Amino acid sequence: MSEEINKNNYSADSIQALEGMEHVRMRPSMYIGDVGVRGLHHLVYEVVDNSIDEAMGGHCDTISVAIN
């Protein structure tokens, strides 16, 4: 079915519910901003920044990040 016809027949039946992280896998740029090297750096910064916040809040005393 062409995209033009799809737009004209849009209804509640057209909505697809995605489970788990499927929505992120389908459109990662919506959540990360970039799917290249800059996006990877952004993800690493977020993990480290959030870990530091948790440590400063007294929830841990060690931060370990493994990139496979």
C-alpha positions in Angstrom: 0.0 0.0 0.0 1.4 3.4 -0.9 2.3 5.9 1.8 -0.2 8.4 0.3 -3.1 5.9 0.7 -1.9 5.1 4.2 -2.0 8.8 5.3 -5.6 9.1 4.1 -6.8 6.0 5.9 -5.1 6.7 9.3 -7.1 5.5 12.2 -6.7 3.9 15.6 -6.1 0.6 13.8 -3.1 2.1 12.1 -1.3 2.5 15.5 1.2 -0.2 16.3 2.2 -0.8 19.9 5.8 -1.7 20.3 7.2 -3.7 23.2 10.3 -3.3 25.3 13.1 -1.4 23.6 11.7 -2.1 20.1 10.8 1.6 19.6 14.4 2.6 20.3 15.8 0.1 17.9 13.4 1.3 15.1 14.2 5.0 15.6 17.4 5.5 17.7 17.9 9.0 16.5 14.7 10.1 18.3 16.3 9.1 21.6 20.0 9.5 21.1 20.1 12.4 18.6 22.8 10.9 16.4 23.5 7.3 15.4 27.2 7.8 14.6 30.2 8.4 16.8 28.7 11.5 18.4 25.7 9.5 19.5 28.0 6.8 21.0 29.9 9.5 22.9 26.6 10.9 24.2 25.5 7.5 25.5 28.8 7.0 27.3 28.7 10.5 28.9 25.1 9.8 30.1 26.1 6.5 31.7 29.1 8.1 33.4 27.3 11.2 34.5 24.4 9.3 35.9 26.8 6.9 37.7 28.6 9.9 39.3 25.3 11.4 40.4 24.4 8.1 42.1 27.8 7.9 43.8 27.6 11.4 45.1 24.1 10.6 46.4 25.6 7.9 48.5 24.1 5.0 46.6 27.5 3.4 45.7 31.2 3.9 46.2 32.5 2.3 42.9 31.8 3.0 39.3 32.6 0.4 36.7 31.8 0.8 33.0 32.6 -2.0 30.5 32.2 -1.4 26.7 32.1 -4.5 24.7 
